[in-house]
Amino acid sequence: MFDLAVDTPQCWEAQRRRIEEVVVKAREGKTRTVALT
């Protein structure tokens, strides 16, 4: 279980980076993000 606990934060960071990238793309062109989602 300890291993999973250590892996979860890394996954969160990966998702967080994805969200940040989406936000940056949204600022560049909201229409593109809306189309992707």
PDB file with SEQRES, HELIX, SHEET and CRYST1 records, atoms N, CA, C and O in Angstrom:
SEQRES   1 A   37  MET PHE ASP LEU ALA VAL ASP THR PRO GLN CYS TRP GLU          
SEQRES   2 A   37  ALA GLN ARG ARG ARG ILE GLU GLU VAL VAL VAL LYS ALA          
SEQRES   3 A   37  ARG GLU GLY LYS THR ARG THR VAL ALA LEU THR                  
HELIX    1 AA1 PHE A    2  GLU A   28  1                                  27    
HELIX    2 AA2 LYS A   30  LEU A   36  1                                   7    
CRYST1    1.000    1.000    1.000  90.00  90.00  90.00 P 1           1          
ATOM      1  N   MET A   1       0.846  -1.205   0.000  1.00  0.00           N  
ATOM      2  CA  MET A   1       0.000   0.000   0.000  1.00  0.00           C  
ATOM      3  C   MET A   1       0.882   1.257   0.000  1.00  0.00           C  
ATOM      4  O   MET A   1       0.534   2.273  -0.601  1.00  0.00           O  
ATOM      5  N   PHE A   2       2.015   1.167   0.676  1.00  0.00           N  
ATOM      6  CA  PHE A   2       2.904   2.335   0.705  1.00  0.00           C  
ATOM      7  C   PHE A   2       3.310   2.717  -0.715  1.00  0.00           C  
ATOM      8  O   PHE A   2       3.361   3.897  -1.060  1.00  0.00           O  
ATOM      9  N   ASP A   3       3.599   1.703  -1.538  1.00  0.00           N  
ATOM     10  CA  ASP A   3       4.007   1.984  -2.922  1.00  0.00           C  
ATOM     11  C   ASP A   3       2.898   2.759  -3.641  1.00  0.00           C  
ATOM     12  O   ASP A   3       3.168   3.734  -4.342  1.00  0.00           O  
ATOM     13  N   LEU A   4       1.654   2.317  -3.459  1.00  0.00           N  
ATOM     14  CA  LEU A   4       0.543   2.998  -4.133  1.00  0.00           C  
ATOM     15  C   LEU A   4       0.447   4.439  -3.636  1.00  0.00           C  
ATOM     16  O   LEU A   4       0.211   5.359  -4.419  1.00  0.00           O  
ATOM     17  N   ALA A   5       0.631   4.626  -2.336  1.00  0.00           N  
ATOM     18  CA  ALA A   5       0.548   5.978  -1.767  1.00  0.00           C  
ATOM     19  C   ALA A   5       1.610   6.871  -2.403  1.00  0.00           C  
ATOM     20  O   ALA A   5       1.383   8.060  -2.627  1.00  0.00           O  
ATOM     21  N   VAL A   6       2.767   6.286  -2.691  1.00  0.00           N  
ATOM     22  CA  VAL A   6       3.852   7.076  -3.302  1.00  0.00           C  
ATOM     23  C   VAL A   6       3.531   7.340  -4.772  1.00  0.00           C  
ATOM     24  O   VAL A   6       3.876   8.396  -5.303  1.00  0.00           O  
ATOM     25  N   ASP A   7       2.877   6.391  -5.426  1.00  0.00           N  
ATOM     26  CA  ASP A   7       2.573   6.545  -6.857  1.00  0.00           C  
ATOM     27  C   ASP A   7       1.442   7.561  -7.080  1.00  0.00           C  
ATOM     28  O   ASP A   7       1.447   8.284  -8.076  1.00  0.00           O  
ATOM     29  N   THR A   8       0.484   7.615  -6.166  1.00  0.00           N  
ATOM     30  CA  THR A   8      -0.663   8.511  -6.372  1.00  0.00           C  
ATOM     31  C   THR A   8      -0.238   9.969  -6.550  1.00  0.00           C  
ATOM     32  O   THR A   8      -0.724  10.617  -7.477  1.00  0.00           O  
ATOM     33  N   PRO A   9       0.642  10.515  -5.713  1.00  0.00           N  
ATOM     34  CA  PRO A   9       1.043  11.926  -5.880  1.00  0.00           C  
ATOM     35  C   PRO A   9       1.644  12.166  -7.260  1.00  0.00           C  
ATOM     36  O   PRO A   9       1.395  13.206  -7.870  1.00  0.00           O  
ATOM     37  N   GLN A  10       2.422  11.227  -7.750  1.00  0.00           N  
ATOM     38  CA  GLN A  10       3.021  11.382  -9.080  1.00  0.00           C  
ATOM     39  C   GLN A  10       1.914  11.468 -10.125  1.00  0.00           C  
ATOM     40  O   GLN A  10       1.982  12.293 -11.036  1.00  0.00           O  
ATOM     41  N   CYS A  11       0.903  10.628  -9.998  1.00  0.00           N  
ATOM     42  CA  CYS A  11      -0.214  10.649 -10.963  1.00  0.00           C  
ATOM     43  C   CYS A  11      -0.913  12.005 -10.877  1.00  0.00           C  
ATOM     44  O   CYS A  11      -1.277  12.594 -11.895  1.00  0.00           O  
ATOM     45  N   TRP A  12      -1.092  12.489  -9.651  1.00  0.00           N  
ATOM     46  CA  TRP A  12      -1.749  13.791  -9.485  1.00  0.00           C  
ATOM     47  C   TRP A  12      -0.947  14.863 -10.194  1.00  0.00           C  
ATOM     48  O   TRP A  12      -1.516  15.721 -10.869  1.00  0.00           O  
ATOM     49  N   GLU A  13       0.387  14.822 -10.046  1.00  0.00           N  
ATOM     50  CA  GLU A  13       1.245  15.825 -10.698  1.00  0.00           C  
ATOM     51  C   GLU A  13       1.079  15.739 -12.212  1.00  0.00           C  
ATOM     52  O   GLU A  13       1.012  16.762 -12.894  1.00  0.00           O  
ATOM     53  N   ALA A  14       1.014  14.514 -12.733  1.00  0.00           N  
ATOM     54  CA  ALA A  14       0.860  14.334 -14.184  1.00  0.00           C  
ATOM     55  C   ALA A  14      -0.467  14.949 -14.633  1.00  0.00           C  
ATOM     56  O   ALA A  14      -0.518  15.671 -15.630  1.00  0.00           O  
ATOM     57  N   GLN A  15      -1.537  14.659 -13.890  1.00  0.00           N  
ATOM     58  CA  GLN A  15      -2.849  15.210 -14.256  1.00  0.00           C  
ATOM     59  C   GLN A  15      -2.821  16.731 -14.120  1.00  0.00           C  
ATOM     60  O   GLN A  15      -3.390  17.454 -14.938  1.00  0.00           O  
ATOM     61  N   ARG A  16      -2.141  17.203 -13.063  1.00  0.00           N  
ATOM     62  CA  ARG A  16      -2.077  18.648 -12.837  1.00  0.00           C  
ATOM     63  C   ARG A  16      -1.383  19.320 -14.021  1.00  0.00           C  
ATOM     64  O   ARG A  16      -1.825  20.366 -14.497  1.00  0.00           O  
ATOM     65  N   ARG A  17      -0.298  18.714 -14.491  1.00  0.00           N  
ATOM     66  CA  ARG A  17       0.418  19.288 -15.643  1.00  0.00           C  
ATOM     67  C   ARG A  17      -0.487  19.298 -16.863  1.00  0.00           C  
ATOM     68  O   ARG A  17      -0.490  20.259 -17.632  1.00  0.00           O  
ATOM     69  N   ARG A  18      -1.253  18.235 -17.040  1.00  0.00           N  
ATOM     70  CA  ARG A  18      -2.173  18.180 -18.193  1.00  0.00           C  
ATOM     71  C   ARG A  18      -3.173  19.316 -18.097  1.00  0.00           C  
ATOM     72  O   ARG A  18      -3.447  20.002 -19.082  1.00  0.00           O  
ATOM     73  N   ILE A  19      -3.719  19.511 -16.898  1.00  0.00           N  
ATOM     74  CA  ILE A  19      -4.699  20.592 -16.710  1.00  0.00           C  
ATOM     75  C   ILE A  19      -4.053  21.937 -17.038  1.00  0.00           C  
ATOM     76  O   ILE A  19      -4.655  22.779 -17.705  1.00  0.00           O  
ATOM     77  N   GLU A  20      -2.813  22.130 -16.556  1.00  0.00           N  
ATOM     78  CA  GLU A  20      -2.121  23.400 -16.825  1.00  0.00           C  
ATOM     79  C   GLU A  20      -1.964  23.598 -18.329  1.00  0.00           C  
ATOM     80  O   GLU A  20      -2.176  24.697 -18.840  1.00  0.00           O  
ATOM     81  N   GLU A  21      -1.589  22.526 -19.040  1.00  0.00           N  
ATOM     82  CA  GLU A  21      -1.426  22.629 -20.497  1.00  0.00           C  
ATOM     83  C   GLU A  21      -2.756  22.997 -21.148  1.00  0.00           C  
ATOM     84  O   GLU A  21      -2.803  23.826 -22.057  1.00  0.00           O  
ATOM     85  N   VAL A  22      -3.836  22.375 -20.676  1.00  0.00           N  
ATOM     86  CA  VAL A  22      -5.161  22.673 -21.243  1.00  0.00           C  
ATOM     87  C   VAL A  22      -5.521  24.134 -20.995  1.00  0.00           C  
ATOM     88  O   VAL A  22      -6.076  24.805 -21.866  1.00  0.00           O  
ATOM     89  N   VAL A  23      -5.198  24.621 -19.791  1.00  0.00           N  
ATOM     90  CA  VAL A  23      -5.508  26.024 -19.461  1.00  0.00           C  
ATOM     91  C   VAL A  23      -4.731  26.955 -20.384  1.00  0.00           C  
ATOM     92  O   VAL A  23      -5.272  27.943 -20.882  1.00  0.00           O  
ATOM     93  N   VAL A  24      -3.467  26.635 -20.605  1.00  0.00           N  
ATOM     94  CA  VAL A  24      -2.640  27.478 -21.492  1.00  0.00           C  
ATOM     95  C   VAL A  24      -3.234  27.473 -22.895  1.00  0.00           C  
ATOM     96  O   VAL A  24      -3.339  28.519 -23.535  1.00  0.00           O  
ATOM     97  N   LYS A  25      -3.618  26.299 -23.367  1.00  0.00           N  
ATOM     98  CA  LYS A  25      -4.216  26.206 -24.704  1.00  0.00           C  
ATOM     99  C   LYS A  25      -5.537  26.971 -24.735  1.00  0.00           C  
ATOM    100  O   LYS A  25      -5.876  27.606 -25.734  1.00  0.00           O  
ATOM    101  N   ALA A  26      -6.273  26.903 -23.635  1.00  0.00           N  
ATOM    102  CA  ALA A  26      -7.555  27.606 -23.578  1.00  0.00           C  
ATOM    103  C   ALA A  26      -7.319  29.106 -23.718  1.00  0.00           C  
ATOM    104  O   ALA A  26      -8.063  29.798 -24.414  1.00  0.00           O  
ATOM    105  N   ARG A  27      -6.281  29.601 -23.055  1.00  0.00           N  
ATOM    106  CA  ARG A  27      -5.984  31.040 -23.153  1.00  0.00           C  
ATOM    107  C   ARG A  27      -5.627  31.387 -24.596  1.00  0.00           C  
ATOM    108  O   ARG A  27      -6.018  32.438 -25.104  1.00  0.00           O  
ATOM    109  N   GLU A  28      -4.880  30.492 -25.252  1.00  0.00           N  
ATOM    110  CA  GLU A  28      -4.485  30.754 -26.646  1.00  0.00           C  
ATOM    111  C   GLU A  28      -5.719  30.734 -27.543  1.00  0.00           C  
ATOM    112  O   GLU A  28      -5.890  31.611 -28.390  1.00  0.00           O  
ATOM    113  N   GLY A  29      -6.570  29.742 -27.360  1.00  0.00           N  
ATOM    114  CA  GLY A  29      -7.796  29.668 -28.180  1.00  0.00           C  
ATOM    115  C   GLY A  29      -8.829  28.806 -27.484  1.00  0.00           C  
ATOM    116  O   GLY A  29      -8.724  27.580 -27.512  1.00  0.00           O  
ATOM    117  N   LYS A  30      -9.835  29.424 -26.854  1.00  0.00           N  
ATOM    118  CA  LYS A  30     -10.855  28.661 -26.125  1.00  0.00           C  
ATOM    119  C   LYS A  30     -11.622  27.742 -27.076  1.00  0.00           C  
ATOM    120  O   LYS A  30     -12.030  26.650 -26.682  1.00  0.00           O  
ATOM    121  N   THR A  31     -11.819  28.167 -28.303  1.00  0.00           N  
ATOM    122  CA  THR A  31     -12.585  27.354 -29.256  1.00  0.00           C  
ATOM    123  C   THR A  31     -11.938  25.983 -29.418  1.00  0.00           C  
ATOM    124  O   THR A  31     -12.641  24.979 -29.530  1.00  0.00           O  
ATOM    125  N   ARG A  32     -10.610  25.927 -29.432  1.00  0.00           N  
ATOM    126  CA  ARG A  32      -9.929  24.637 -29.634  1.00  0.00           C  
ATOM    127  C   ARG A  32     -10.205  23.709 -28.463  1.00  0.00           C  
ATOM    128  O   ARG A  32     -10.540  22.543 -28.675  1.00  0.00           O  
ATOM    129  N   THR A  33     -10.070  24.203 -27.211  1.00  0.00           N  
ATOM    130  CA  THR A  33     -10.295  23.356 -26.045  1.00  0.00           C  
ATOM    131  C   THR A  33     -11.742  22.862 -26.030  1.00  0.00           C  
ATOM    132  O   THR A  33     -11.998  21.700 -25.715  1.00  0.00           O  
ATOM    133  N   VAL A  34     -12.678  23.730 -26.367  1.00  0.00           N  
ATOM    134  CA  VAL A  34     -14.090  23.328 -26.357  1.00  0.00           C  
ATOM    135  C   VAL A  34     -14.307  22.210 -27.366  1.00  0.00           C  
ATOM    136  O   VAL A  34     -15.058  21.272 -27.100  1.00  0.00           O  
ATOM    137  N   ALA A  35     -13.658  22.301 -28.518  1.00  0.00           N  
ATOM    138  CA  ALA A  35     -13.815  21.277 -29.553  1.00  0.00           C  
ATOM    139  C   ALA A  35     -13.222  19.958 -29.065  1.00  0.00           C  
ATOM    140  O   ALA A  35     -13.800  18.895 -29.293  1.00  0.00           O  
ATOM    141  N   LEU A  36     -12.067  20.025 -28.392  1.00  0.00           N  
ATOM    142  CA  LEU A  36     -11.425  18.793 -27.900  1.00  0.00           C  
ATOM    143  C   LEU A  36     -12.304  18.145 -26.839  1.00  0.00           C  
ATOM    144  O   LEU A  36     -12.497  16.929 -26.849  1.00  0.00           O  
ATOM    145  N   THR A  37     -12.841  18.958 -25.916  1.00  0.00           N  
ATOM    146  CA  THR A  37     -13.665  18.412 -24.846  1.00  0.00           C  
ATOM    147  C   THR A  37     -15.035  18.122 -25.436  1.00  0.00           C  
ATOM    148  O   THR A  37     -15.925  17.649 -24.729  1.00  0.00           O  
TER     149      THR A  37                                                      
END                                                                             
